[in-house]
Amino acid sequence: MHSIRRLSTRTVYENRWMSVREDEIQRPDGSVGAYGVVDKPDFALIIPAERGGFHLVEQYRYAVEARSWEFPQGTLPDRQDGDPAELARVELAEETGLRAESLEHLGYLYQGPGHSSQGMNVFLATGLTPGPVRREPEEQDMRQRWVSRPHLEEMIAQGLIRDSASIAAYALLLLRGR
């Protein structure tokens, strides 16, 4: 049951990666208002694990004007939807060059449910084999690094990893181990 009802919608902006819409809504008390929503396709986030640690990537994130350490992640271009596991394999290979023998789906989470329809499928990748990277133009300055589990947790505690998707994915991995 929806507690807020959409009365109308209009697209305010769109490009090949996202659209922004403004909905006229009616709240449960009957009052009317506006709600802005960023629509993006779901993405895959991959936790590449081996030797008691993880592979991370670091890149410049334009929206926050900062470099960001995170697990490999991404969507298909042109707002396409696709098989989440296949997307995970593609993103892992593109960003790190790694190929996974095994992918385990850890869960599905919303990215920012207060403002976006986008969600993420989280995968644990094991049985890793190195290969060539095929990064997109925006990823030209991307770096990759393997870190031990204790070092990853230090990076999170020290605020060196601030990507909420990566931290939430790591929480799913920790719950899996219980």
BAMI-54113 format. One record per residue: x, y, z of N, C-alpha, C in turn. Coordinates in nm, 3 decimals, m for minus. Each point is the difference from the previous one (the first is absolute). Example, Ala and Ser with C-alpha at 12.3 -4.5 7.8 and 13.67 -1.06 7.14 Angstrom:
! BAMI-54113
    n.px    n.py    n.pz   ca.px   ca.py   ca.pz    c.px    c.py    c.pz
   1.319  m0.569   0.780  m0.089   0.119   0.000   0.090   0.120   0.000
  m0.035   0.105  m0.072   0.082   0.119   0.006  m0.077   0.109   0.073
This chain:
! BAMI-54113
    n.px    n.py    n.pz   ca.px   ca.py   ca.pz    c.px    c.py    c.pz
   0.084  m0.118   0.000  m0.084   0.118   0.000   0.089   0.124   0.000
  m0.022   0.088  m0.095   0.075   0.124  m0.010  m0.063   0.106   0.088
   0.079   0.066   0.081  m0.054   0.107   0.084   0.005   0.135  m0.070
   0.083   0.011  m0.104   0.007   0.121  m0.081  m0.043  m0.037  m0.141
  m0.089   0.078  m0.057  m0.054  m0.029  m0.133   0.055   0.099  m0.102
   0.046  m0.052  m0.113   0.049   0.085  m0.109  m0.119   0.050  m0.081
  m0.009   0.133  m0.014  m0.108   0.061  m0.077   0.044   0.026  m0.144
   0.127   0.041  m0.015   0.054   0.025  m0.134   0.152  m0.009   0.008
   0.062  m0.010  m0.115   0.146  m0.006  m0.006   0.049   0.070  m0.125
   0.120   0.058   0.010   0.062   0.059  m0.118   0.150  m0.020   0.010
   0.062  m0.028  m0.113   0.145  m0.015  m0.005   0.061   0.139  m0.006
   0.090   0.028   0.094   0.066   0.129   0.009   0.132  m0.001  m0.077
   0.069  m0.115   0.002   0.130  m0.013  m0.065   0.026  m0.147  m0.028
   0.072  m0.029  m0.109   0.044  m0.137  m0.024   0.124  m0.001  m0.088
   0.082  m0.102   0.021   0.115  m0.028  m0.085   0.011  m0.152  m0.012
   0.110  m0.048  m0.054   0.008  m0.146  m0.023   0.015  m0.080   0.129
   0.027   0.063   0.112   0.023  m0.072   0.126  m0.115   0.013   0.099
  m0.081   0.107  m0.011  m0.100   0.025   0.102  m0.109   0.093  m0.052
  m0.109   0.005   0.075  m0.102   0.103  m0.024  m0.042   0.053   0.137
  m0.047   0.123  m0.001  m0.051   0.063   0.122  m0.144   0.039  m0.029
  m0.088  m0.042   0.089  m0.140   0.034  m0.019  m0.052   0.075   0.122
  m0.102   0.077  m0.023  m0.070   0.066   0.110  m0.144  m0.049  m0.002
  m0.042  m0.056   0.110  m0.136  m0.053   0.013  m0.082   0.093   0.087
  m0.123   0.024  m0.042  m0.096   0.065   0.088  m0.062  m0.114   0.080
   0.000   0.014   0.132  m0.045  m0.109   0.088  m0.112   0.047   0.092
  m0.074  m0.101   0.050  m0.100   0.026   0.102   0.036  m0.086   0.122
   0.015   0.068   0.114   0.035  m0.068   0.124  m0.123  m0.063   0.064
   0.018  m0.086   0.100  m0.114  m0.066   0.064  m0.104   0.098   0.057
   0.044   0.119   0.042  m0.096   0.097   0.056  m0.073   0.079  m0.108
   0.029  m0.029  m0.129  m0.066   0.069  m0.110   0.077   0.118  m0.055
   0.101   0.046   0.073   0.078   0.114  m0.049   0.082  m0.042  m0.122
   0.029   0.098  m0.084   0.071  m0.023  m0.125   0.140   0.060   0.010
   0.095  m0.064  m0.064   0.136   0.051   0.000   0.076  m0.051  m0.121
   0.131   0.023   0.001   0.086  m0.044  m0.110   0.108  m0.093   0.055
   0.043  m0.093  m0.084   0.106  m0.093   0.038   0.092  m0.017  m0.121
   0.128   0.024   0.022   0.100  m0.020  m0.106   0.064  m0.136   0.013
   0.015  m0.071  m0.112   0.055  m0.135   0.000   0.106  m0.013  m0.110
   0.114  m0.057   0.036   0.103  m0.035  m0.097  m0.022  m0.146  m0.037
  m0.028  m0.025  m0.128  m0.018  m0.137  m0.048   0.127  m0.044  m0.071
   0.057  m0.108   0.050   0.118  m0.061  m0.060  m0.020  m0.151   0.004
   0.058  m0.071  m0.095  m0.013  m0.145   0.006   0.080  m0.055   0.119
  m0.036  m0.118   0.044   0.074  m0.065   0.107   0.144  m0.024  m0.044
   0.089  m0.005   0.098   0.141  m0.028  m0.030   0.046  m0.124   0.074
   0.113  m0.049  m0.043   0.063  m0.113   0.068   0.121   0.051   0.076
   0.018  m0.048   0.120   0.118   0.028   0.080   0.065  m0.134   0.029
   0.131  m0.007  m0.023   0.071  m0.126   0.011   0.106   0.010   0.108
   0.003  m0.098   0.090   0.104  m0.010   0.101   0.098  m0.109  m0.047
   0.111   0.040  m0.064   0.097  m0.099  m0.046   0.090  m0.042   0.116
  m0.012  m0.124   0.044   0.069  m0.047   0.120   0.100  m0.110  m0.034
   0.119   0.015   0.058   0.101  m0.107  m0.008   0.109   0.027   0.104
   0.067  m0.105   0.044   0.114   0.007   0.091  m0.031   0.081   0.127
  m0.120  m0.012   0.052  m0.035   0.069   0.124  m0.021   0.149  m0.016
  m0.022   0.046  m0.123  m0.021   0.142  m0.023  m0.085   0.023  m0.123
   0.004   0.124  m0.048  m0.092   0.043  m0.105   0.070   0.093  m0.099
  m0.049  m0.001  m0.122   0.045   0.096  m0.101  m0.093   0.121   0.004
   0.058   0.117   0.008  m0.074   0.126  m0.003   0.042   0.079  m0.123
  m0.084   0.093  m0.039   0.036   0.097  m0.102  m0.013   0.139   0.061
   0.079   0.091  m0.053  m0.009   0.140   0.043  m0.015   0.084  m0.125
  m0.095   0.093   0.006  m0.022   0.088  m0.114  m0.051   0.135   0.047
   0.007   0.097  m0.089  m0.055   0.132   0.028  m0.149  m0.005  m0.022
  m0.075   0.042   0.101  m0.145   0.006  m0.009  m0.041   0.147  m0.011
  m0.041   0.037  m0.119  m0.029   0.139  m0.035  m0.103   0.065   0.093
  m0.108  m0.071   0.031  m0.109   0.059   0.080   0.046   0.046   0.137
   0.098  m0.068   0.060   0.048   0.039   0.133   0.138   0.065  m0.006
   0.053   0.015  m0.122   0.130   0.065  m0.023   0.111  m0.060   0.086
   0.004  m0.133   0.001   0.100  m0.068   0.082   0.029  m0.138  m0.059
   0.118  m0.050   0.032   0.034  m0.137  m0.037  m0.066  m0.093   0.100
  m0.036  m0.120  m0.046  m0.077  m0.091   0.083   0.052  m0.142  m0.015
   0.035  m0.064   0.114   0.031  m0.142   0.002  m0.132  m0.074   0.014
  m0.019  m0.105  m0.079  m0.126  m0.074   0.004   0.018  m0.136  m0.066
  m0.100  m0.084   0.017  m0.003  m0.125  m0.074  m0.043   0.031  m0.143
   0.045  m0.080  m0.097  m0.042   0.022  m0.139  m0.153  m0.005  m0.010
  m0.055   0.089  m0.083  m0.144   0.010  m0.012  m0.037   0.074  m0.127
  m0.118  m0.023  m0.050  m0.044   0.073  m0.118  m0.131  m0.050  m0.057
  m0.048   0.076  m0.099  m0.124  m0.030  m0.070   0.028  m0.020  m0.148
  m0.100  m0.044  m0.070   0.006  m0.007  m0.145  m0.025   0.139  m0.058
   0.057   0.032  m0.115  m0.025   0.132  m0.061  m0.144   0.012  m0.052
  m0.038   0.122  m0.027  m0.129   0.031  m0.062  m0.119  m0.050   0.082
   0.016   0.000   0.131  m0.106  m0.037   0.096  m0.061  m0.137  m0.029
   0.084  m0.090  m0.049  m0.046  m0.136  m0.027  m0.009  m0.079   0.129
  m0.087  m0.097   0.000  m0.004  m0.100   0.106   0.059  m0.127  m0.058
   0.058  m0.081   0.085   0.056  m0.126  m0.046   0.013  m0.098   0.115
   0.055  m0.115  m0.031   0.022  m0.102   0.102   0.103   0.051   0.101
  m0.036   0.009   0.128   0.092   0.055   0.100   0.134  m0.075   0.009
  m0.002  m0.131  m0.010   0.126  m0.076   0.009   0.090   0.027  m0.120
  m0.059   0.011  m0.117   0.080   0.031  m0.120   0.058   0.140   0.011
  m0.081   0.096   0.048   0.048   0.135   0.021   0.117  m0.001   0.099
  m0.011  m0.078   0.106   0.108  m0.008   0.099   0.129  m0.051  m0.064
  m0.010  m0.101  m0.082   0.119  m0.053  m0.069   0.062   0.104  m0.092
  m0.084   0.072  m0.073   0.049   0.104  m0.093   0.070   0.111   0.077
  m0.064   0.051   0.104   0.058   0.110   0.078   0.131  m0.041   0.067
   0.005  m0.119   0.055   0.121  m0.049   0.064   0.115  m0.004  m0.100
  m0.024  m0.054  m0.118   0.104  m0.010  m0.102   0.039   0.139  m0.052
  m0.098   0.086  m0.025   0.030   0.134  m0.051   0.088   0.079   0.096
  m0.037   0.000   0.128   0.066   0.088   0.095   0.129  m0.058   0.059
   0.007  m0.133   0.013   0.117  m0.060   0.066   0.078  m0.095  m0.088
  m0.061  m0.046  m0.109   0.062  m0.103  m0.082  m0.021  m0.140   0.056
  m0.062  m0.011   0.115  m0.019  m0.130   0.064  m0.121  m0.072  m0.057
   0.014  m0.131  m0.011  m0.112  m0.087  m0.037  m0.027  m0.090   0.118
  m0.128  m0.023   0.029  m0.038  m0.080   0.117  m0.046  m0.138  m0.043
   0.054  m0.100   0.065  m0.047  m0.137  m0.021  m0.138  m0.016   0.063
  m0.022   0.069   0.112  m0.125  m0.014   0.073  m0.054   0.137   0.042
  m0.130   0.019  m0.018  m0.070   0.119   0.047  m0.113  m0.045   0.092
  m0.004   0.058   0.119  m0.107  m0.031   0.094  m0.078   0.127   0.027
  m0.130  m0.006  m0.022  m0.086   0.116   0.024  m0.021   0.015   0.150
   0.041   0.114   0.055  m0.012   0.023   0.145  m0.127   0.074   0.038
  m0.058   0.072  m0.096  m0.123   0.071   0.032  m0.027   0.115  m0.093
  m0.114   0.062   0.022  m0.046   0.116  m0.078  m0.030   0.111   0.098
   0.054   0.119  m0.026  m0.020   0.116   0.086  m0.042   0.121  m0.084
  m0.071   0.093   0.061  m0.032   0.127  m0.066   0.119   0.094   0.016
   0.030   0.075  m0.103   0.112   0.094   0.003  m0.032   0.123   0.086
  m0.109   0.065  m0.026  m0.041   0.119   0.076  m0.150   0.016  m0.008
  m0.076  m0.082   0.072  m0.146  m0.005  m0.019  m0.074   0.129   0.029
   0.066   0.097   0.059  m0.064   0.129   0.025  m0.004   0.089  m0.123
   0.083  m0.033  m0.101   0.005   0.086  m0.119   0.018  m0.075  m0.131
   0.024  m0.131   0.005   0.032  m0.074  m0.122  m0.070  m0.136  m0.003
  m0.034  m0.044  m0.121  m0.060  m0.131  m0.019   0.106  m0.110  m0.014
   0.126   0.037  m0.006   0.108  m0.094  m0.029   0.029  m0.094   0.117
   0.028  m0.124  m0.034   0.043  m0.099   0.097   0.129  m0.065  m0.047
   0.053  m0.088   0.084   0.124  m0.069  m0.037  m0.007  m0.146   0.039
   0.055  m0.082  m0.087   0.020  m0.141   0.027   0.145  m0.016   0.042
   0.020  m0.063   0.116   0.134  m0.016   0.055   0.045  m0.145  m0.021
   0.121  m0.014  m0.054   0.056  m0.132  m0.028   0.136  m0.016   0.065
   0.028  m0.120   0.047   0.132  m0.039   0.045   0.065  m0.076  m0.115
   0.116   0.046  m0.044   0.072  m0.064  m0.110   0.123  m0.071   0.054
   0.013  m0.128  m0.031   0.116  m0.079   0.044   0.054  m0.080  m0.119
   0.115  m0.065   0.024   0.065  m0.073  m0.109   0.044   0.098  m0.108
   0.073   0.103   0.041   0.033   0.111  m0.090   0.121  m0.031  m0.089
  m0.012   0.039  m0.125   0.108  m0.014  m0.098   0.024   0.137  m0.062
   0.126   0.047  m0.005   0.027   0.132  m0.057  m0.010  m0.001  m0.153
  m0.031   0.117  m0.054  m0.008   0.021  m0.144   0.007   0.150  m0.027
  m0.019   0.041  m0.124   0.009   0.143  m0.033  m0.123   0.078   0.047
   0.020   0.126   0.036  m0.110   0.089   0.036  m0.054   0.064  m0.128
  m0.127   0.042   0.004  m0.062   0.070  m0.112  m0.085   0.115   0.056
   0.066   0.095   0.061  m0.072   0.107   0.069  m0.064   0.099  m0.096
  m0.110   0.058   0.047  m0.071   0.103  m0.075   0.078   0.131   0.006
  m0.029   0.096  m0.090   0.073   0.128   0.000   0.001   0.071   0.136
  m0.111  m0.006   0.074  m0.005   0.066   0.131   0.086  m0.070   0.104
   0.046  m0.120  m0.032   0.079  m0.079   0.094   0.150   0.000  m0.035
   0.043   0.092  m0.083   0.139   0.003  m0.047   0.101   0.007   0.114
  m0.036   0.070   0.106   0.095   0.017   0.111  m0.025  m0.100   0.113
  m0.080  m0.102  m0.027  m0.032  m0.099   0.102   0.125  m0.077   0.039
   0.012  m0.026   0.130   0.108  m0.084   0.052  m0.062  m0.120   0.068
   0.079  m0.105   0.011  m0.045  m0.123   0.064   0.101  m0.040   0.105
  m0.051  m0.060   0.108   0.090  m0.041   0.108  m0.063  m0.115   0.078
   0.081  m0.095   0.040  m0.044  m0.106   0.089   0.029   0.045   0.142
  m0.096  m0.021   0.090   0.020   0.032   0.142  m0.044  m0.119   0.084
   0.067  m0.018   0.113  m0.040  m0.107   0.093  m0.132   0.040   0.067
  m0.068  m0.098   0.056  m0.126   0.028   0.071   0.022   0.101   0.114
   0.103  m0.018   0.086   0.021   0.100   0.106   0.026   0.140  m0.056
   0.073   0.008  m0.112   0.028   0.132  m0.058  m0.127   0.063  m0.057
  m0.085  m0.081  m0.061  m0.128   0.050  m0.051  m0.081   0.059   0.115
  m0.006  m0.072   0.111  m0.078   0.049   0.114   0.062   0.127   0.059
   0.132   0.010  m0.001   0.067   0.124   0.043  m0.038   0.115  m0.093
   0.000  m0.025  m0.129  m0.036   0.104  m0.098  m0.141   0.050   0.023
  m0.091  m0.091   0.031  m0.139   0.040   0.029  m0.003   0.083   0.129
   0.064  m0.048   0.106  m0.001   0.069   0.129   0.063   0.139  m0.009
   0.103   0.015  m0.083   0.070   0.128  m0.013  m0.066   0.094  m0.101
  m0.109  m0.042  m0.062  m0.068   0.084  m0.097   0.069   0.004  m0.135
   0.090  m0.096  m0.026   0.065  m0.006  m0.131  m0.088  m0.067  m0.103
  m0.097  m0.080   0.047  m0.104  m0.054  m0.086  m0.129   0.063   0.047
  m0.060   0.082  m0.086  m0.124   0.069   0.035  m0.114  m0.035  m0.095
   0.026  m0.092  m0.091  m0.103  m0.043  m0.093  m0.099  m0.087   0.076
  m0.121   0.051   0.018  m0.098  m0.072   0.083  m0.037  m0.135  m0.061
   0.000  m0.011  m0.132  m0.033  m0.127  m0.064   0.104  m0.106   0.037
   0.128   0.038  m0.001   0.106  m0.095   0.033  m0.008  m0.042   0.146
  m0.028   0.094   0.088  m0.009  m0.032   0.143  m0.121  m0.088   0.027
  m0.113   0.029  m0.063  m0.119  m0.084   0.016   0.023  m0.140  m0.055
   0.070  m0.009  m0.113   0.030  m0.132  m0.058   0.090  m0.080   0.093
   0.097   0.068   0.061   0.088  m0.069   0.094  m0.081  m0.052   0.120
  m0.100   0.076   0.043  m0.085  m0.046   0.111  m0.073  m0.128  m0.040
  m0.048  m0.008  m0.124  m0.063  m0.124  m0.047   0.098  m0.117   0.004
   0.124   0.027  m0.039   0.100  m0.105   0.004   0.026  m0.047   0.143
   0.008   0.094   0.092   0.022  m0.037   0.141  m0.117  m0.082   0.054
  m0.122   0.036  m0.037  m0.118  m0.076   0.044   0.000  m0.140  m0.059
   0.049  m0.013  m0.122   0.010  m0.132  m0.064   0.091  m0.092   0.079
   0.104   0.056   0.060   0.097  m0.079   0.074  m0.046  m0.044   0.137
  m0.112   0.047   0.046  m0.051  m0.035   0.133  m0.051  m0.142   0.006
